[in-house]
Amino acid sequence: MANQRAEELDALAKAAEGLGEEVVAREIRVSEVARVAEQECVDLAFVGLPEGESKAHALALIGQLVEGGLCPVVAVTVNEDPSFVTEAAELGVYAHTTRLDPVLLRGAIDVARRRFSDHADLQALLERRTVIERAKGILMERYGFTEHAAFEMLRHHARDSNLRLTDAAGRILDGHRLLPKEDVAGRPPVARRTAGR
């Protein structure tokens, strides 16, 4: 829970606990909110913006939490403020609700957790693809393979070693540092082909 005033933190906490959520931390200070979220291993953060509070403070809290990428953030406002919602969305807030109504709050929690999970899955997929692309690049440079041939070699190695493709690619990346500068016959490795040749 993050908010500018302690009494509002209590209201947010009470609403979340009413839904069966465990509140593990409450923070007012922008400078501390990300550290506290990481330290407590939170899986969801609420940032409240009650009437009369500083929009800039709430946005700063959201920014710190989102920047750390530790958990999804739900913004809770007592009135509809399109400019706040737009800025919060630009910062990366995962869900928004205008009241502490149990149905609206549960919906916001569920949406935020699902979007965060989808984002994490996409990040993992991109990381796996990057590992595979880097391994293919190493094989292409080392052996003068085409991209297709490098992928086929990687795929066969994975299958023969009973590894996932990403794990086989990771081994190539790890072993690349150990590869000799010259191949077995004493010839220098094939230079990378450049465009236009």
RACORFEN-V291077 format. One record per run of one state. SS is the DSSP state (H for helix, E for strand, - for the rest). FROM is the first residue (numbers start at 0). TO is the last residue. If there is no record, write none. Layout:
<<SS FROM TO> <SS FROM TO>>
This chain:
<<- 0 0> <E 1 1> <- 2 4> <H 5 17> <- 18 25> <E 26 26> <- 27 28> <H 29 38> <- 39 42> <E 43 48> <- 49 53> <H 54 67> <- 68 70> <E 71 76> <- 77 80> <H 81 90> <- 91 93> <E 94 96> <- 97 100> <H 101 142> <- 143 145> <H 146 159> <- 160 163> <H 164 175> <- 176 180> <E 181 181> <- 182 186> <E 187 187> <- 188 196>>
